[in-house]
Amino acid sequence: MTSGRNPTADDETENRSRQRDLYVDLLMGCLTRELFLTEETHDVDLSEWPGDTDMLRSVLKANRWRLMRTGGRHAARAEGHDWPPTAETMVGRQRLADVRWCIDQVMAEGVVGDFIETGVWRGGVTILMKGMLEAWGDTRRRVWVADSFRGLPVPNVEEYPADEGHDMSKVRTLQVSADEVRANFERYGLLDERVCFLEGWFADTLATAPIDRLAILRLDGDLYESTTDALIALYPKLSVGGYVLVDDYGAWEPCRKAVDDYRATHGITDEIVPVDWTGIHWRRSN
Ligand SMILES: C[S@@+](CC[C@H](N)C(=O)[O-])C[C@H]1O[C@@H](n2cnc3c(N)ncnc32)[C@H](O)[C@@H]1O
């Protein structure tokens, strides 16, 4: 202290809050790779190449080369518009900042319950959740990490017609194993017994998961089926004052319909707050 006086309780609180902010800022910059965008490499999409690419393609093929560009795009990463090559999350800074804001509210107000994301991909959002628990000094809440860890299901269009035409089940980039996600937690020093993996299809894992209460329920499973399975199993466990965050509400019609149908069926009228071009959240009021 340069003022020569002893630190007060207010000083201590301010210091703790600043330390927390610095750590969470850094964590978010790493998880999105925004801090390292200039070092990123991306495959060049030849369909965007001006002019004839036949010669280029044959040279690349003959030499088993790939054409890469360096540098990620700040706007895309801020808004979660690209699928990053190495980042642990694709949701982008704005939606990650929304996760942070909701967590800060429930921690500051003592809203009871664990945190969960259904649909974690490489785990980045759940890593942020656990990092924030550490930053708040919480030693009791758990972070639930729910995913098939082998990508999206083949749409069951007989039961969920809204998913027709949205078959992403063969998209390799979306297939990330539980071991890879565990390794990502370990990279940040955040893997312990309070990080709980729910491995399998949501329809098989969520309803029977040993979760008592939730304060944060984040849905990122894209499909009508995946969104509705998560809401039916988990919304009744959400504390009053807790938040539901939906990643795909704006961008994916099946997800939006699942949310709208669930809210209509259960008479939920809590205000939907837009986060960016696709993400939303609402706070449970009763
Ligand atoms: C768009 S990714 C999630 C992105 C992630 N939240 C992030 O931070 O980058 C969708 C994830 O949902 C999972 N998923 C979708 N539907 C599922 C289901 N019915 N059961 C289990 N996992 C599912 C996929 O395996 C995939 O990892």
The ligand as a MOL file (V3000), in Angstrom:
LIG
                    3D

  0  0  0     0  0            999 V3000
M  V30 BEGIN CTAB
M  V30 COUNTS 27 29 0 0 0
M  V30 BEGIN ATOM
M  V30 1 C -22.1940 -26.8510 -31.4790 0
M  V30 2 S -21.4740 -28.0540 -30.4930 0 CHG=1
M  V30 3 C -21.3170 -27.2640 -28.9130 0
M  V30 4 C -20.3340 -26.1170 -28.8720 0
M  V30 5 C -19.7850 -25.8350 -27.4880 0
M  V30 6 N -20.8020 -25.4570 -26.5490 0
M  V30 7 C -18.6660 -24.8160 -27.4910 0
M  V30 8 O -18.4530 -24.1770 -26.4530 0
M  V30 9 O -17.9630 -24.6690 -28.4910 0 CHG=-1
M  V30 10 C -22.7970 -29.1820 -30.2220 0
M  V30 11 C -22.4430 -30.3400 -29.3160 0
M  V30 12 O -23.6480 -30.9550 -28.9120 0
M  V30 13 C -23.4740 -32.3650 -28.8560 0
M  V30 14 N -24.8200 -32.9440 -28.9900 0
M  V30 15 C -25.8420 -32.4980 -29.7740 0
M  V30 16 N -26.9480 -33.2180 -29.5890 0
M  V30 17 C -26.6580 -34.1550 -28.6510 0
M  V30 18 C -27.4210 -35.1870 -28.0100 0
M  V30 19 N -28.7200 -35.4000 -28.3190 0
M  V30 20 N -26.8240 -35.9500 -27.0710 0
M  V30 21 C -25.5250 -35.7430 -26.7450 0
M  V30 22 N -24.7430 -34.7710 -27.3310 0
M  V30 23 C -25.3050 -33.9850 -28.2610 0
M  V30 24 C -22.5040 -32.6620 -29.9740 0
M  V30 25 O -21.7900 -33.8490 -29.7320 0
M  V30 26 C -21.5950 -31.4170 -29.9530 0
M  V30 27 O -20.4550 -31.6320 -29.1590 0
M  V30 END ATOM
M  V30 BEGIN BOND
M  V30 1 1 1 2
M  V30 2 1 2 3
M  V30 3 1 2 10
M  V30 4 1 3 4
M  V30 5 1 4 5
M  V30 6 1 5 6
M  V30 7 1 5 7
M  V30 8 2 7 8
M  V30 9 1 7 9
M  V30 10 1 10 11
M  V30 11 1 11 12
M  V30 12 1 11 26
M  V30 13 1 12 13
M  V30 14 1 13 14
M  V30 15 1 13 24
M  V30 16 1 14 15
M  V30 17 1 14 23
M  V30 18 2 15 16
M  V30 19 1 16 17
M  V30 20 1 17 18
M  V30 21 2 17 23
M  V30 22 1 18 19
M  V30 23 2 18 20
M  V30 24 1 20 21
M  V30 25 2 21 22
M  V30 26 1 22 23
M  V30 27 1 24 25
M  V30 28 1 24 26
M  V30 29 1 26 27
M  V30 END BOND
M  V30 END CTAB
M  END
